[in-house]
């Protein structure tokens, strides 16, 4: 698959799928940790450290 990939959803929302860029990693890690702490979807039981997330 060639990235970035641009699509328009049925509800007209434009989305972009791309590799994570280094400057985005910390914000994405924080968002993922919020979801992990909710305990509803991911198997992790605790938030990920920066090194765990990078792996």
C-alpha positions in Angstrom: 0.0 0.0 0.0 1.3 3.4 -0.9 1.1 5.9 1.9 -0.2 8.5 2.6 -3.7 7.3 1.6 -6.4 9.8 1.3 -10.1 8.9 1.4 -13.5 10.6 1.9 -15.9 8.7 4.1 -19.6 8.2 3.4 -20.3 11.0 5.8 -18.0 13.3 3.8 -15.2 13.4 6.4 -11.8 13.5 4.8 -9.2 11.1 6.3 -5.5 10.5 5.8 -3.7 7.2 6.6 0.0 7.6 7.0 3.0 6.3 8.9 3.5 7.9 12.3 6.1 10.7 12.2 8.6 11.1 15.1 7.1 14.4 16.2 3.6 12.7 16.5 4.7 9.8 18.7 4.2 11.3 22.1 0.7 12.6 21.4 -0.3 9.2 19.9 1.1 7.4 22.9 -0.9 9.6 25.2 -4.1 9.0 23.3 -3.5 5.2 23.2 -2.8 5.2 27.0 -6.2 6.9 27.6 -7.9 4.0 25.7 -5.8 1.4 27.5 -6.8 2.8 30.9 -10.4 2.6 29.9 -9.8 -1.2 29.8 -12.3 -1.9 27.0 -10.3 -2.8 23.9 -6.5 -3.3 24.2 -5.0 -6.2 26.1 -2.4 -4.0 27.9 -3.2 -3.6 31.6 -1.1 -0.5 32.1 -0.1 2.6 30.1 2.9 2.2 27.8 6.2 4.0 28.5 7.8 5.9 25.6 10.2 2.9 24.9 7.4 0.4 25.1 5.3 2.4 22.7 8.2 2.9 20.3 8.7 -0.9 20.2 
